[in-house]
């Protein structure tokens, strides 16, 4: 898709937006096209592309055949608020994440789980997010660094996340043994559980490959504490890949598979 992408700005664009657009084009190694008065539809037709990364009002918006993709923290703010009130979070419980831990999110997407993990690990921990799509990685990394919110705790959690554009299997193969506390996989469901217009562009762009046994084997080598996979609750992927299903969320359609390396489960 990277060869089928151009970067531009809104029709009325400040110099700052043009600078951001030019920088993004260089980062993604694609063409920056000055917008002028052209519509996005005419630009797509002229440059024979279905994808346009648009810089508007200091933010990034990716136009796709399935709609507009942009960064937003989804439910991360609410989940952090719940944790601060002493409530439990199923992902945090399943992953056993605690302050000071290192977490590798192998399938970052919009980064909602990574944001919550970063809140819990705090300033003494570290969260890295891998995203195989360079353009998704660019949009999410930009949003994590630029987004403003009155929730300073959530904002600090977002700023601490390191985004890396990489295939998780290749990345894991390069990591030392037992170098990360928790490794997390959230592969795209083959059958989406929820109808969400905002997530449709992400589904269209994201890596839809099932998690491989080779990748899980590498995760066993690299992780110190736990490996976690999010899937549909009744998914056969848990048994295929050797994960124990974390019990919790009785009425949830989402399940977490866990490999607890401290107990061998």
PENOR-V567252 format. One line per field, one symbol per residue. ss: DSSP state (@ for helix, = for strand, . for the rest). psi: psi as a letter, one per 40 degrees, with the letter a starting at -180 (. if undefined). A space follows every 10 residues. Layout:
BEGIN
ss = ???
psi = ???
END
This chain:
BEGIN
ss = .@@@=====. ....@@@@@@ @@@@@@@@.. ==.......@ @@@@@@.... ======..== ====..===. .....@@@@@ @@@@.....@ @@@@@..... .====..... .@@@@@@@@@ @....===== =..@@@@@@@ @@@@@@.... .@@@@@@@@@ .====..@@@ @@@......= =====..... ......@@@@ @@@@@..... ..@@@@@@@@ @@======== ==....@@@@ @..===.... ...======= .....
psi = ddefhihaai dhhidddddd dddddddefi hhhhdbeiid ddddddefie hhhhhhfeih hhhieeahhi hiebeddddd ddddeeiihd ddddefhihe ihhhhegdbe eddddddddd dadeahhihh hdhddddddd ddddddiiie gdddddddde hhhhhihddd dddeiiifei dhhhhgihhd hhdihhdded dddddiheii hidddddddd ddiddihhhh iideiedddd efihhhhigd eiehihhhhh edee.
END
